Amino acid sequence: MSSDDKIKKLLSKLVFKSKLYLYLLKQKVFFKYIEALSLFMKKQIVIFISGKGSNALNIINYFSESENLTVSHVYSNNKTSPFFDHKLNSNIKVSYFQNDDLNTKVFDELQHIKPDLIVLAGFLKKIPISFLDYFKKTIINIHPSILPKYGGKGMYGSRIHDKVIENNEVETGITIHYVSEKYDSGEIIFQKKIAIKENDTPQIIEKKIHKLEYKYLPKIIESILI
């Protein structure tokens, strides 16, 4: 019998004020199982990162007190990411993987986890078709431009902001979209634009973009799952 089945069986027999309830309460076992059941009932978010993981941290903090949603796993293909230095809730599993393991070991783990949403938050590896076939309309990505402008292979981070300035664009922003077979070409879920000021540099734009990401990505995740 799985741990989840044991929890359900225990709670089905539990009657408040009963001897069993009072015993579990005294032994502090009750709270252990209630916490486990609470996590079991929440919708699970899995995040993939390649960089510093600031968006992942922001998402984790946003849902830390949520009764409905939780970040259960964070995967990174960058073993030097400063994200690994952060102390997180023990219920969040953080894993480093090599790119060759994405379509094998990681894919197998995800099939077991059964996430309600997979979020690519600065993840630079192309998602295999096997993921898209199995997790249909379950994988989303955040991109630091107004797609379809400045999308595609090799377009990420400061490269985009440099191009935006080079091309004298008057606005930029973020796009949150479902992941498809081609880079940055999936169905658009949300976009937010900001004006580019005369004295803006790529570094200034990057900071503005990060603020947009921190503000809107958790809210869009919430709107998809609730």
C-alpha positions in Angstrom: 0.0 0.0 0.0 1.4 3.4 -1.0 1.9 6.2 1.5 -1.0 8.1 0.0 -3.3 5.1 0.4 -2.3 4.8 4.0 -3.1 8.4 4.7 -6.6 8.1 3.1 -7.3 4.9 5.0 -6.2 6.5 8.3 -8.3 9.6 7.8 -11.4 7.6 6.7 -11.3 5.8 10.1 -10.6 8.9 12.1 -13.4 10.3 14.2 -12.7 13.5 16.1 -12.8 13.1 19.9 -12.2 9.4 19.4 -9.5 7.5 21.2 -7.6 7.2 18.0 -7.7 10.9 17.3 -6.6 11.7 20.9 -3.7 9.2 20.7 -2.5 10.6 17.4 -2.8 14.1 18.6 -0.7 13.3 21.7 1.9 11.5 19.6 2.0 14.4 17.1 1.5 11.8 14.3 -1.7 13.4 13.3 0.0 16.6 12.1 2.5 14.6 10.1 -0.2 12.9 8.1 -2.3 16.0 7.7 0.7 17.8 6.2 1.4 14.9 3.9 -2.3 14.8 2.8 -2.3 18.6 2.3 0.7 18.4 -0.1 -0.9 15.4 -1.9 -4.0 17.5 -2.6 -2.2 20.5 -3.9 -1.6 21.0 -7.7 2.1 20.5 -8.4 4.3 22.9 -10.3 7.7 21.8 -11.7 10.2 24.4 -12.8 13.2 24.1 -15.1 16.0 26.6 -15.0 19.4 27.2 -16.7 20.5 30.5 -15.0 20.4 32.1 -11.6 16.8 30.9 -10.9 15.5 34.2 -9.7 12.1 33.5 -11.4 12.0 30.1 -9.8 12.6 31.6 -6.3 9.9 34.2 -6.9 7.4 31.5 -7.9 8.3 29.4 -4.9 7.8 32.4 -2.5 4.5 33.4 -4.2 3.0 30.0 -3.6 4.6 29.3 -0.3 1.4 29.9 1.6 -1.0 28.7 -1.1 -3.7 26.2 -0.1 -4.1 25.0 -3.7 -0.7 25.1 -5.5 2.9 24.2 -4.6 6.3 24.0 -6.3 7.3 20.4 -5.9 10.4 20.1 -8.0 13.1 22.4 -9.6 15.3 21.0 -12.3 18.5 22.7 -13.5 21.0 21.8 -16.2 23.5 24.3 -14.7 25.4 22.8 -11.8 27.0 26.2 -11.0 23.7 28.0 -10.7 23.5 30.1 -7.5 20.0 28.7 -7.1 21.5 25.6 -5.4 22.8 27.8 -2.6 19.4 28.8 -1.4 17.7 27.1 1.5 14.3 26.0 0.4 11.3 24.2 2.0 12.3 20.5 2.5 9.2 19.5 0.5 10.8 21.0 -2.7 13.2 18.7 -4.5 16.0 20.4 -6.4 17.9 18.3 -9.0 20.8 18.9 -11.3 20.8 16.9 -14.6 23.0 16.6 -17.6 21.3 17.5 -21.0 21.6 13.9 -22.1 19.3 12.9 -19.2 16.5 15.2 -20.2 14.7 12.7 -22.5 15.4 9.7 -20.3 15.9 10.0 -16.6 14.2 13.3 -16.2 11.3 12.3 -18.4 10.7 9.1 -16.4 10.7 11.1 -13.2 8.2 13.6 -14.6 5.9 10.8 -15.6 5.9 9.6 -12.0 5.5 13.1 -10.6 2.5 13.9 -12.9 2.9 17.7 -12.6 -0.1 19.9 -13.3 2.2 22.5 -14.9 5.8 22.6 -16.1 7.3 26.1 -16.1 10.4 26.9 -18.1 11.9 29.9 -16.3 15.1 30.8 -18.1 15.6 27.2 -19.3 17.7 27.2 -22.5 17.5 23.6 -23.7 14.9 22.7 -26.3 12.1 20.6 -25.0 11.9 17.1 -26.7 8.8 16.2 -28.6 8.3 13.3 -26.2 7.5 15.9 -23.5 5.1 17.7 -25.7 3.3 14.6 -26.7 3.0 13.3 -23.1 2.4 16.6 -21.3 0.0 18.2 -23.7 -0.7 21.9 -23.0 1.1 21.5 -19.7 4.5 23.2 -20.4 4.8 27.0 -20.5 7.7 29.3 -21.1 8.4 33.0 -20.3 10.3 34.9 -23.0 11.8 38.5 -22.5 10.4 40.1 -25.6 7.1 40.6 -27.3 6.9 37.6 -29.6 7.2 37.0 -32.4 9.9 39.7 -32.3 13.2 38.5 -31.0 12.3 34.9 -30.6 14.0 31.7 -31.9 17.1 29.7 -31.3 19.9 31.7 -29.5 17.6 34.6 -28.6 17.6 34.9 -24.8 18.5 37.3 -22.0 20.9 40.1 -22.8 21.1 39.1 -26.5 17.5 40.2 -26.9 17.9 43.5 -25.0 21.0 44.3 -27.0 19.1 43.8 -30.3 16.2 45.8 -29.0 18.5 48.8 -28.4 20.4 48.3 -31.7 17.1 48.3 -33.7 15.8 51.5 -31.9 12.7 49.7 -30.7 10.2 52.0 -28.9 8.8 49.2 -26.7 9.6 45.7 -25.4 8.1 43.4 -22.8 7.4 39.8 -21.9 5.5 36.9 -23.4 4.2 33.8 -21.6 3.3 31.0 -24.0 2.8 27.3 -24.3 5.8 25.4 -25.5 5.7 23.9 -29.0 8.1 22.0 -31.3 9.7 25.3 -32.5 11.4 27.8 -30.3 9.1 30.5 -29.0 6.3 29.7 -31.4 3.7 28.2 -29.1 0.2 29.6 -28.3 0.6 32.9 -26.5 -1.1 33.1 -23.1 -0.1 36.6 -22.0 2.0 39.6 -23.1 2.9 42.8 -21.3 4.6 45.8 -23.0 6.7 48.6 -21.6 8.0 51.7 -23.3 11.7 52.1 -24.0 13.0 55.5 -22.9 15.7 57.5 -24.7 18.4 56.8 -22.1 17.6 53.1 -21.5 20.5 50.7 -21.8 20.3 46.9 -22.2 21.0 46.6 -18.5 18.2 49.0 -17.6 15.8 47.1 -19.9 16.9 43.8 -18.3 15.9 45.1 -14.8 12.6 46.4 -16.1 11.9 43.0 -17.8 12.7 41.1 -14.5 10.2 43.3 -12.7 7.5 42.3 -15.2 8.4 38.6 -14.9 8.3 38.7 -11.1 4.9 40.4 -11.1 3.1 38.5 -13.8 4.5 35.0 -14.2 3.1 33.7 -10.8 -0.2 35.3 -11.5 -0.5 33.6 -14.9 0.5 30.3 -13.4 -2.3 30.7 -10.8 -4.8 31.7 -13.5 -4.0 28.5 -15.5 -4.3 26.1 -12.6 -7.2 27.6 -10.6 
